[in-house]
Amino acid sequence: MNPAEVYILKQPEPYKSILLHVQILIEHVFPDAELKYKWRIPCYYIGTRPICYLNQSKNYIDVGFWHSAHITKHTEHLVTENRKVVKSLRYNTLDDINDEILIRILEEVEKHKNKSFLK
């Protein structure tokens, strides 16, 4: 089993369920994305470029996007919190996840995947 998958499966509830749900949505939008274990957290990549990371931190799951400058939809849901580049969606419970918002943000990232940041 990939270390990123082990990370997800070892999380306590509700974080494990949140991570599994987010994983399904990411892999739906990016069927060719590869789940890697970098910086001690699961990270999705297309080729050599990162798409997003998943991190259980404090009392939430952080779905972070490195290339957030290209995200223009649903920005009111993105958290920056003392970060200059990365923005993220945060979930405390499974019910906090709005599938449509996450999918739209992922689709926006996919729309830009052929531009320089995902080559």
Sine and cosine of phi, psi and omega as CSV:
sin_phi,cos_phi,sin_psi,cos_psi,sin_omega,cos_omega
0.00,0.00,0.67,-0.74,0.03,-1.00
-0.89,0.46,0.66,-0.75,0.00,-1.00
-0.84,0.54,-0.50,0.87,0.05,-1.00
-0.91,0.40,-0.63,0.78,0.04,-1.00
-0.93,0.37,-0.63,0.78,0.06,-1.00
-0.87,0.49,-0.70,0.72,0.04,-1.00
-0.81,0.59,-0.75,0.66,-0.03,-1.00
-0.89,0.46,-0.74,0.67,-0.08,-1.00
-0.94,0.34,-0.37,0.93,0.00,-1.00
-1.00,0.06,-0.11,0.99,-0.02,-1.00
-0.96,0.29,0.58,-0.81,0.08,-1.00
-0.95,0.30,0.34,-0.94,0.10,-1.00
-0.95,0.30,0.53,-0.85,0.08,1.00
-1.00,0.07,0.03,1.00,-0.14,-0.99
-0.91,0.41,-0.59,0.81,0.03,-1.00
-0.88,0.47,-0.71,0.70,0.01,-1.00
-0.90,0.44,-0.63,0.78,0.04,-1.00
-0.89,0.46,-0.75,0.66,-0.02,-1.00
-0.88,0.48,-0.68,0.74,0.02,-1.00
-0.90,0.44,-0.65,0.76,0.01,-1.00
-0.91,0.41,-0.72,0.69,0.02,-1.00
-0.89,0.46,-0.64,0.77,0.03,-1.00
-0.85,0.52,-0.69,0.72,0.03,-1.00
-0.87,0.49,-0.70,0.71,-0.01,-1.00
-0.91,0.41,-0.68,0.73,0.01,-1.00
-0.88,0.47,-0.71,0.70,-0.04,-1.00
-0.95,0.32,-0.37,0.93,0.12,-0.99
-0.94,0.35,-0.72,0.70,-0.03,-1.00
-0.97,0.25,-0.61,0.79,-0.04,-1.00
-0.87,-0.50,0.96,0.27,-0.04,-1.00
-0.88,0.47,-0.38,0.93,0.00,-1.00
-1.00,-0.09,0.03,1.00,-0.02,-1.00
-0.93,0.36,0.54,-0.84,0.01,-1.00
-0.93,-0.36,0.76,-0.65,0.04,-1.00
-1.00,0.02,0.89,-0.45,-0.01,-1.00
-0.88,-0.48,0.25,-0.97,0.04,-1.00
-0.92,-0.39,0.97,-0.24,-0.03,-1.00
-0.78,-0.62,0.60,-0.80,0.04,-1.00
0.81,0.58,0.52,0.85,0.01,-1.00
0.93,0.38,0.35,0.94,0.05,-1.00
-0.64,-0.77,0.40,-0.92,0.08,-1.00
-0.94,0.34,0.72,-0.70,0.01,-1.00
-0.71,-0.70,0.69,-0.72,0.08,-1.00
-1.00,-0.10,0.70,-0.71,0.00,-1.00
-0.78,-0.62,0.51,-0.86,0.28,-0.96
-0.88,-0.47,0.91,-0.41,-0.11,-0.99
0.91,0.42,-0.81,-0.59,-0.02,-1.00
-0.99,-0.15,-0.03,1.00,-0.08,-1.00
-0.98,-0.21,0.71,-0.70,0.01,-1.00
-0.97,0.26,0.58,-0.81,0.07,-1.00
-0.98,-0.18,-0.81,0.59,-0.03,-1.00
-0.34,-0.94,0.23,-0.97,0.08,-1.00
-0.81,-0.58,0.33,-0.94,0.03,-1.00
-0.83,-0.55,0.79,-0.61,-0.06,-1.00
-0.59,-0.81,0.78,-0.63,0.14,-0.99
-1.00,0.02,0.89,-0.46,-0.08,-1.00
-0.67,-0.74,0.74,-0.67,-0.02,-1.00
0.80,0.61,-0.91,-0.41,-0.04,-1.00
-0.88,-0.47,0.57,0.82,-0.01,-1.00
-0.42,-0.91,0.23,-0.97,0.15,-0.99
-0.97,-0.24,0.75,-0.66,0.02,-1.00
-0.96,-0.27,0.85,-0.53,0.12,-0.99
-0.95,-0.30,0.98,-0.18,-0.16,-0.99
-0.99,-0.16,0.61,-0.79,0.00,-1.00
-0.87,-0.49,0.88,-0.47,0.01,-1.00
-0.94,0.33,-0.56,0.83,-0.10,-1.00
-0.98,-0.18,0.77,0.64,-0.11,-0.99
-0.94,0.33,-0.27,0.96,0.03,-1.00
-0.89,0.45,-0.38,0.93,-0.01,-1.00
-1.00,0.01,-0.07,1.00,-0.01,-1.00
-1.00,-0.05,0.87,-0.50,-0.02,-1.00
-0.88,-0.48,-0.26,0.97,-0.01,-1.00
-0.99,-0.15,0.58,-0.81,0.08,-1.00
0.85,0.53,0.50,0.86,-0.02,-1.00
-0.90,0.43,-0.37,0.93,0.02,-1.00
-0.92,0.39,-0.27,0.96,0.01,-1.00
-1.00,-0.06,-0.15,0.99,-0.05,-1.00
-1.00,0.02,0.65,-0.76,-0.01,-1.00
-0.97,-0.25,0.71,-0.70,0.06,-1.00
-0.96,-0.28,-0.63,0.77,0.07,-1.00
0.50,0.87,0.98,0.19,0.08,-1.00
0.89,0.46,0.42,0.91,0.05,-1.00
-0.88,-0.47,0.67,-0.74,-0.05,-1.00
-0.99,0.11,-0.58,0.81,-0.11,-0.99
-0.92,-0.40,-0.75,0.66,-0.10,-1.00
-0.96,0.28,0.69,-0.72,0.17,-0.98
-0.82,-0.58,0.43,-0.90,-0.06,-1.00
-0.57,-0.82,0.33,-0.95,0.19,-0.98
-0.98,-0.19,0.65,-0.76,-0.02,-1.00
-0.85,-0.52,0.67,-0.75,-0.03,-1.00
-0.74,-0.68,0.80,-0.60,0.06,-1.00
-1.00,-0.08,-0.49,0.87,0.00,-1.00
-0.66,-0.75,0.27,-0.96,0.05,-1.00
-0.87,0.48,-0.59,0.81,0.01,-1.00
-0.93,0.38,-0.33,0.94,0.04,-1.00
-0.94,0.34,-0.36,0.93,-0.07,-1.00
-0.97,0.26,0.85,-0.53,0.15,-0.99
-0.98,-0.18,0.98,-0.21,-0.07,-1.00
-0.81,0.59,-0.67,0.74,-0.05,-1.00
-0.88,0.47,-0.69,0.73,-0.01,-1.00
-0.91,0.41,-0.72,0.69,0.01,-1.00
-0.88,0.47,-0.70,0.72,0.01,-1.00
-0.89,0.46,-0.67,0.74,0.01,-1.00
-0.89,0.45,-0.65,0.76,0.04,-1.00
-0.91,0.41,-0.69,0.73,0.05,-1.00
-0.89,0.46,-0.64,0.77,0.05,-1.00
-0.90,0.44,-0.59,0.81,0.05,-1.00
-0.92,0.40,-0.64,0.76,0.09,-1.00
-0.89,0.46,-0.67,0.74,0.00,-1.00
-0.89,0.45,-0.63,0.78,0.01,-1.00
-0.84,0.54,-0.53,0.85,-0.03,-1.00
-0.99,-0.12,0.05,1.00,-0.09,-1.00
-0.91,0.42,-0.39,0.92,0.02,-1.00
-1.00,0.07,-0.06,1.00,0.08,-1.00
-1.00,0.09,0.08,-1.00,-0.18,-0.98
-0.83,0.55,-0.50,0.87,-0.11,-0.99
-0.95,0.30,-0.29,0.96,0.04,-1.00
-0.88,-0.47,0.35,0.94,0.06,-1.00
-1.00,-0.03,0.00,0.00,0.00,0.00
